[in-house]
Amino acid sequence: GENVEQHPSTLSVQEGDSAVIKCTYSDSASNYFPWYKQELGKRPQLIIDIRSNVGEKKDQRIAVTLNKTAKHFSLHITETQPEDSAVYFCARRRSYIPTFGRGTSLIVHP
Amino acid sequence: NAGVTQTPKFQVLKTGQSMTLQCAQDMNHNSMYWYRQDPGMGLRLIYYSASEGTTDKGEVPNGYNVSRLNKREFSLRLESAAPSQTSVYFCASSDSWTAYNEQFFGPGTRLTVL
């Protein structure tokens, strides 16, 4: 599958700050972009997703934006809390097979 | 509903030994997947099954085989384990073959090959 580049690999913020994680992809046919959160020792779980015909989607403190022209999408977390500390994975899908980024370890300091 | 379940949770093998990782889902999903997760590498697809009766290779299939036993169960077999196969293995399922369906992951199997 096509690669997905995810940055940064580690992100450290103070509680209450915002966090932004960015992913870029190369396959212009990608049409679905999910984000997963994985807490230490747990399974990945979907937190938000966006389809290619939508530019932005928001769910409480998290939002995802998609720029199809530039082929990048970003996860935004506002008012971060210690329980947001986890590894976040972006992914992109074209038809049936998803390709995941390498993950961002978010650390929220109280 | 239990969702996606995997057995065993932990396993230690010696080089050359074989074993089968079991996965089952009770959500009546059509598609099932096996991933491996290594530090700094994200989730890499080993094999997938779009529907009962079909299986296909993913990004890193070498050294593995799979069986879609029925709609609920999808097993992953290591015929001759190697230290490079030390990893955490996740099984996942989704409702259909199409792009927009959420994948649900199992709790993972932590495998160490000595």
Interface residues (C-beta under 8 A of the other chain):
Chain A: G1 Q6 S9 N31 Y32 P34 K42 R43 P44 Q45 L46 D49 R51 F89 R93 R94 S95 Y96 I97 P98 F100 G101 R102 G103
Chain B: S31 G40 M41 G42 L43 R44 L45 Y48 A50 G58 E59 F90 W97 T98 A99 Y100 E102 Q103 F105 G106 P107 G108
